């Protein structure tokens, strides 16, 4: 896993919150939302493409400078220019309002295969996460390491994390419950199309 620290604007969290009216609720059991359609939840549905057309306009406008920094950082890490997608969903956000359930509940173990869900060429797939806002006790990712053991990778606000997404992983449990805390991350994937690397959600 590669990483690179970015100098982010301080108002990104507020921008995400101001768009709460278009957050998409993803669970009936616990508070989990996305800002933007995403392939692993919406791939293969008409709403992925239909909603992405107007959501992309909003996200690209409100987070223009953030996307510029992220594409630049990804290009540096991969030593090749990474472009924003034009016909898929642009990188979007995972939003987890603080809840006591997250002290014992973690995500499901999985590998990232959104290119399969969308029927895309699987050449040069990558996944990336940029923590925007983390809970008081921190946040991170559980992964299965080369020894087959569970390992915790701690996130840092503003540090972009890049991997191939093939190592089994899941969102880790909440370390400390503090009411009104938020966990917000920018999420995206990369694949190669017509010789170019493209970022999408």
C-alpha positions in Angstrom: 0.0 0.0 0.0 1.3 3.4 -1.0 0.5 6.7 0.6 1.0 10.4 0.2 0.1 13.3 2.5 -2.0 16.1 1.0 -2.5 19.6 2.2 -6.3 19.8 2.2 -8.7 22.8 2.4 -10.3 23.0 5.9 -13.8 23.4 4.6 -14.2 20.0 2.8 -16.2 18.5 5.7 -18.6 21.5 5.7 -19.1 21.1 1.9 -20.0 17.4 2.3 -22.4 18.3 5.1 -24.1 21.0 3.1 -24.9 18.4 0.4 -26.7 16.2 3.0 -29.9 16.4 0.9 -28.3 14.2 -1.7 -26.6 11.7 0.6 -27.7 8.2 -0.2 -28.7 6.0 2.7 -27.0 2.6 2.4 -28.2 0.7 5.5 -31.3 0.4 7.6 -29.3 -1.0 10.5 -26.7 1.6 11.0 -25.9 5.1 9.7 -23.9 4.8 6.5 -24.3 7.1 3.6 -22.5 7.8 0.3 -22.3 11.1 -1.5 -22.4 9.9 -5.1 -23.3 6.6 -6.7 -20.7 3.9 -6.4 -20.0 0.8 -8.5 -19.9 -1.8 -5.7 -23.4 -0.8 -4.5 -25.1 0.6 -7.6 -23.2 -1.1 -10.5 -25.5 -2.8 -12.9 -28.4 -0.4 -12.2 -29.8 2.4 -14.3 -29.5 4.8 -11.3 -25.7 4.5 -11.4 -25.5 6.1 -14.8 -28.6 8.3 -14.6 -27.8 9.9 -11.2 -24.1 10.1 -11.9 -24.8 12.5 -14.8 -26.2 15.2 -12.5 -24.3 14.3 -9.3 -21.0 14.5 -11.2 -21.7 18.1 -12.1 -22.3 19.0 -8.4 -19.3 17.1 -7.1 -16.9 18.3 -9.8 -17.9 21.9 -9.1 -18.0 21.8 -5.3 -14.8 19.7 -4.9 -12.9 20.9 -8.0 -9.7 21.8 -6.1 -9.8 18.5 -4.1 -10.0 16.5 -7.2 -7.1 18.4 -8.7 -4.9 17.5 -5.7 -6.0 13.9 -5.6 -5.5 13.3 -9.3 -2.0 15.0 -9.0 -1.1 12.8 -6.0 -2.3 9.6 -7.7 -0.3 10.5 -10.8 2.8 11.0 -8.7 2.3 7.6 -6.9 1.7 5.7 -10.2 4.3 7.7 -12.2 1.6 8.2 -14.8 -1.2 10.7 -15.3 -4.5 9.7 -13.8 -7.7 11.3 -15.4 -11.1 11.8 -13.9 -13.8 9.7 -15.6 -16.2 11.3 -18.0 -19.0 8.7 -18.2 -18.9 6.9 -14.9 -19.4 8.2 -11.4 -16.6 10.5 -10.2 -14.9 9.6 -6.9 -17.4 10.1 -4.1 -17.6 10.0 -0.3 -18.3 7.4 2.4 -20.0 9.1 5.4 -20.4 7.4 8.8 -22.1 9.5 11.5 -20.9 8.3 15.0 -23.0 5.5 16.5 -22.3 3.1 19.4 -23.1 0.2 17.1 -19.7 0.8 15.3 -17.8 -0.1 18.5 -18.5 -3.8 17.8 -19.6 -3.7 14.1 -17.0 -3.6 11.3 -17.4 -3.9 7.6 -17.5 -7.1 5.6 -14.3 -8.7 4.4 -14.0 -8.1 0.7 -11.8 -7.4 -2.3 -12.4 -4.4 -4.6 -13.7 -5.6 -8.0 -15.9 -2.6 -9.2 -14.5 -3.1 -12.7 -16.1 -6.5 -12.8 -19.4 -5.1 -11.5 -19.4 -2.5 -14.2 -18.2 -4.9 -16.9 -15.0 -2.9 -17.4 -11.5 -4.0 -18.5 -9.7 -5.2 -15.4 -6.3 -3.9 -16.5 -4.3 -2.0 -13.9 -7.0 -1.8 -11.2 -6.3 0.3 -8.1 -8.4 1.6 -5.1 -7.8 4.7 -3.1 -9.0 6.3 0.1 -8.5 9.8 1.3 -9.6 10.4 4.9 -11.2 13.8 5.2 -12.6 13.6 8.7 -11.9 10.9 11.3 -13.6 10.2 14.6 -12.0 11.3 17.9 -10.5 7.8 18.5 -9.2 7.6 14.9 -10.2 5.2 12.1 -8.7 2.8 9.8 -8.8 -0.4 7.8 -8.4 -4.1 8.8 -6.4 -6.1 6.3 -5.2 -9.7 6.0 -1.4 -9.6 5.7 1.0 -11.9 3.9 1.0 -14.2 7.0 -2.7 -14.6 6.8 -3.2 -12.5 10.0 -5.5 -9.6 10.6 -3.7 -6.3 10.7 -4.9 -2.8 11.5 -3.9 0.1 9.3 -4.6 3.5 10.9 -5.8 6.3 8.7 -4.6 9.9 8.9 -6.6 12.8 7.8 -5.3 14.1 4.5 -3.1 11.0 3.8 -4.1 9.4 0.5 -3.9 5.6 0.6 -3.5 3.6 -2.7 -3.6 -0.2 -3.2 -4.6 -2.7 -5.8 -7.6 -3.6 -3.6 -7.0 -7.3 -3.9 -5.8 -7.9 -0.3 -8.9 -8.8 1.8 -9.9 -5.8 3.9 -12.8 -4.2 5.8 -13.6 -1.0 7.6 -12.4 -1.4 11.2 -14.5 -0.9 14.3 -14.9 2.5 16.0 -12.3 2.9 18.7 -14.1 5.5 20.8 -17.7 6.6 20.7 -18.2 10.4 20.8 -21.6 11.7 19.8 -21.7 13.9 16.7 -18.4 12.6 15.4 -18.1 11.8 11.7 -16.0 9.6 9.5 -15.8 11.0 6.0 -13.5 9.5 3.3 -13.1 10.2 -0.4 -13.2 6.9 -2.2 -12.4 5.9 -5.7 -11.0 3.3 -8.1 -8.7 3.3 -11.1 -8.7 1.3 -14.3 -7.1 1.6 -17.7 -9.1 2.4 -20.7 -7.8 3.3 -24.2 -4.3 3.4 -22.7 -5.2 6.0 -20.0 -5.8 5.5 -16.3 -9.2 6.8 -15.2 -10.5 7.4 -11.6 -14.2 6.6 -10.8 -16.4 5.6 -7.9 
